[in-house]
Amino acid sequence: MAIDPICKMEVNESSPAATAEYKGKTYYFCAPGCKTTFLQDPEKYLE
C-alpha cells in the first residue's frame, strides 16, 4: 500500500484513483483532487 502524500490515506497501488510522476517517482492518490493539489506544489507535500 502507498500513502497519499496529501491526505495520508492508504492507497492500493494496483488500483489508485490517480497517479503522478515527480522527480522519477510515482505517487499514488485516493482521489483526483489530491493529485491536483499535489501537482500545484509537490515540494510542499514531500517535506
Secondary structure, 3 states (H helix, E strand, C coil): CEECCCCCCEECCCCCCEEEEECCEEEEECCHHHHHHHHHCHHHHHC
